[in-house]
């Protein structure tokens, strides 16, 4: 996405203020055009109406509408960095179809330099397309938390699903499955019968089945992202996830209201009802090529050989430290931040 999450919120606020009560009036038509106003969903409050219109402008094949919107709603130029982006778009210094500023740092202030094909597939799910169930395989230190942050970012941008992201570690509590079911129930906005079985594995199946049966009536579709931080989980958790995987793959009505992605080291995790192989993705180690691509996007305008050289230095520095697999990605991110700072100073 072109705008960071914070910039996106700021622009939405300014659009809301600018349109006031005339959300379908001449001012809105002048900014976004009649086609957008015909397409905007009914029943949205002022904030979500403005958010939908901004996301529509960001999804257009050309930046003209976004340039007009920012120029009009922030004529005073209070959002300095947003106006800098608009100027770069207007003058051709920034590629409209390239990676957005927000997607270069994920989570905020942490370099995100990998897995473009997977990111494309995840964005398709965020738009309401793609597989209903998916898995992302990777051992510790391969960036599962980062991918969760990206999924949440994508889901909020496209707004087809509300993201529910859980990083699951063993708490030695047999009620973890109840917690997960309640989290989903609350986000889906449905009333679901409670499970009475005392045994966690059986209760997990009932909870997931009940949730699937009632979630088809939800008015707030949810994308459930379960990151298994460690292979060992509380009783019933794997059974609960497996049952949800089964339901979203076999019930088309449920698939419209619930998507599920499970991230884990599947070499150590045995789970039932995994999706087809083309919906199972793997996190490989970040390569020199990916780092060079990230540097080129973060600090554009230099010779490609310079990015490759700098990326090679990053890889060499990290290799010299001989990190464990769990530490490699963290050290790589730190070295990328250092390289980014050097390139900025030389820009």
N, C-alpha and C positions, 0 to 999 in steps of 0.2 A: 504494500500500500504506500502511496506517495506520502501521506501525512503520518506522523507518529500518532499514537493513541491520544496523547494530550492535545496535540494540534487539532486532531479530528474533533475532540470534545469542544475545543474553543471555537472552531468554525461553526459547529452545530449550534452553539449558544448564540453566536452572532446572527446566523440565519433566522433563528427563532425570534430574536429581538427585532430583526429587520422586517420580517413578514407580519409580526403582530397578529392581529385578528384576521388579516387578509391572506390566509394560507392558500386560497385558490383564486386570489385577486390578480390584478394587473401586474403588481410587483413580482409575484411568483412566476407569472407567465413570462415576464421579461427576463427573469433570471434563468429559468429552467426550460421554458418552452411548454406549449400545450400538451405535447406527447407525454412528458413526465407527469404532469398533473392528472392526465387521464389514467396513468398507470399506477399512481400511488395508492396503496391499499386504504380502504375506508376504516374509520374508527380509531385512527392513530391520534394521540394527543399532540400538542404543538411540538414538543421535543422530538418525539419519534417521527413525526411528519418531516421535520427539518433533517433529521438523521437519514431518513430514507432518500430524500432528495439529494443530499450530499453524496451518499453512496452511489446513487444513480449517476451523478455527474462524474464520479471517480471511475465508473465502469464504462464510460463512453470511449470510442476509439480515438478521440482527439481531446486535447486539454482545454479547448476554447470555452466550454461552459464553466469549468472550474475557475479559469482565469477571470471570467466575468463575475462570477459569484464572489470571489475573494475581493476583487476590486470594488464591488458595490457594497457588500455588507461590512467591509472594514476599510472604508474610504480614508479614515484617519491613519491607517497603517500601524495599528497597535500590535498586530501579530507580525513582528519584524521578520522572523524566520520563515513564516508562511509566505510573506510577500517576496522574500528572496527566492523561494522555490518557484513562485509564480513567474518572477522575472526570468529565472533560468529556463522555464518551460517556454515562455514567450520568445526568448532569444535563441532557443534550440540548444542551449548548453546542457539541458537535462532531458534524457530520453523518456518520453511518456510511458513507453511500454517496458522500461527497465525496472529493476527492483526498487521499491519505495524506501524512503528513509527509515520508516518504522521496521521494515523487514530486514534491515542490515544489523539491527541490534535487538537481540532476543534472548532473554528478557532485556529490559531497558539497560543500556550501557554495557551489554555483554555481546561480543561479536557473534554473528550468526553467518557462518560461511560454508554451508553444506547442503547437500541433498536436494538439489533443485528439482529433479524428476519426482521425488516423493512429495515435495512441497506442492507441486502442480496437482498431483492426485488428491492431496488433502484439501486443497482449495476447491476442487470439484465437489467433494463431499460437503464442504461448507456452503456451497451454492444449492445443495439439495440433490446433487447428482452422485455418481460414483457408487461404490459398494455400501450396503447397509451395515455390514460388519467387516472389520479389518483388524489386522495385528501389525505391530511394529516390533521386530526382534532386535535386541542389542544387549550385550553384557554391560555391566557397570562401567561408567566412564565413556560411553559412546553417544551420549546426548539425548537420552529419553526425556529428561525434564525440559530440555530446550525445545524438543519437538512438541511437547505438551503446551509450552508457551506459544508456539507458532499456531497450533490448532486453535487455542483459545483466541488468539489474535484474528485468525481467519474467520472463525465462527462469528465473532462480534462484528467483523467488517461486513460480511454478507448477510447476516441476520436471518438466515433460513432456520438455524437451530441455535438454541441457547446452550452454551457449553457448560458442562459439569465435569470438572477435572479433579480426580482424586489420586494422590500419591500414597499408595498403600504399603504400610509396613506392619509387621506383626505386633499387636498390642496385647496379645494373650487375653483377649476378651471375646467370648462367644457371641456377643451381640453386635459385632461389626457388620454382619449381614443386615441386621435391622437398621443400622445407621445408614448403610448404602441405599437400601430400599426407600428409607424416608427422605434421603437427599433427593433422589430421583422423583419421588412422589410430590415433594414440595415444588420442585422446579417444573414438573409437568402440570401441576395444578389440578390433580385429580385425587379423589378419595378412593383408597384401596383397602380392602379387608385385611386385617392383621392375620399373621400366621400363628397358630397356637402350639405347633410341635416343639417340644423342648430340645430335641436333638438338632444341632446346628445345620447339619448337611440336609436333612429333610426339610427343615424350616427354610433353608436357602432356596430350595426348589419351589416351595409354595410361594414364598415372597416374590420370586422372579416371575412365576406364572401369573399370580394375581396382578402384579405390576403391568405385565404385558397385556392382560385382558382389559384393563381399565385405561391404559395409556392411549389406546386408539381414540379416546374421546378428548384427548388433551388439545387445548388451544395454543399451547406453547411447546412446539417440538424441541427435543433435547438431543444434544450430542454428548453421550457419556464417554469419557476418556479415563480409563483405569490404568495407571502406571504402577506396575508391581515393582517397587523399589528393590525388594529382595524376594527370592523364590518362596521362602516359607511365609505363609499367610495364616491369618486366624481361621478357625474352623468355619467352613461353609462358604468362604469368599470365592474360591475357585469354582465351586459348584454353582454359586449364584451367577457369576460371570458367564460360565458355560451355558447355563439355562437361558440367559438373556441373548447370548450369541445365537442359540438355536432359534429362539422366537423371532428375532428381527430378520433372520434369513428365510423363515417359512411363513410368516404372516405379512402379506403386503400392506395391510392396513396399519400394522404396527410400524413397519419400515418408514411410513410417512411421518411418524411422530417420534421415532427413537432411532438413533444411530449409535453404534458402539465401536470403540477402538480400544484394544488392549495392548499395552506396551510391556514387554517382559524379556528376560533372558530365557527364551523358550527351550534352550538346551537343558535348562534346569527346572522348567515348569511344565507340568503335564496338565493340559486343559482340554475339556471336551468341546466338540462342536466348533472347531476352528473353521474359518471361512475357506473358500477355495484358494488355491495357491496364488492366483493372480491378485488376490486381495491381502496377501501376506507380504510385508515389506521388511527390509533389513537395513540396519544402520551400520554402514562400514566406517572405518576410520577416515577422518578428514584428511584430504590429500593436499599436496602442494598446489595442484591446479585449482582446487576449490578456494584455497586461501588467496591465490593470485586474483581470482575472479572477484572475491569479496573486496580486496584492496582496490581493484579497479572501479568497483561500484561505489565504494565509500569515499575515495579521493580520485575522481575522474580527471582525465586530461593528460596523463603521462604516457610514455612509451610502454607498450605491452611488455617489452623485455625487462623494464624496470620493475614491474609488478612481479614477474616471474623470479627475478633475482631476489627481491625482498621476501617473497614467499619461501624461497629456498633457504634463506637465512633463518626464517622462523622455524622451519622444520629442523634445521641443523641444530639450532639452539636447544630445542626441546629434546631432540635425540641425545644430545650431549649430557642432559640431566638424568637420563635413564629412568624416567618416571614409571611407576606402576600403571597398569591400564586405567585404574580409577582416577589417577592424577593427570594423565596425559592431556585430556581435553581441557582441564582447568589451566594447565600451564600453556597450552596452545592458545587459549583465549587471551591470557595475559600478554604473551608475545605478540599477538595480533594487535592488541591495544597499543603496545609500544610502537609497532611498525606503523600503525595508523597515525600516531602522533608525529613520528618522524616525517611521514609523507605530507602531513598537513603543514608542518613547518617549512617544508621545501616547496610547497605549492605556490 
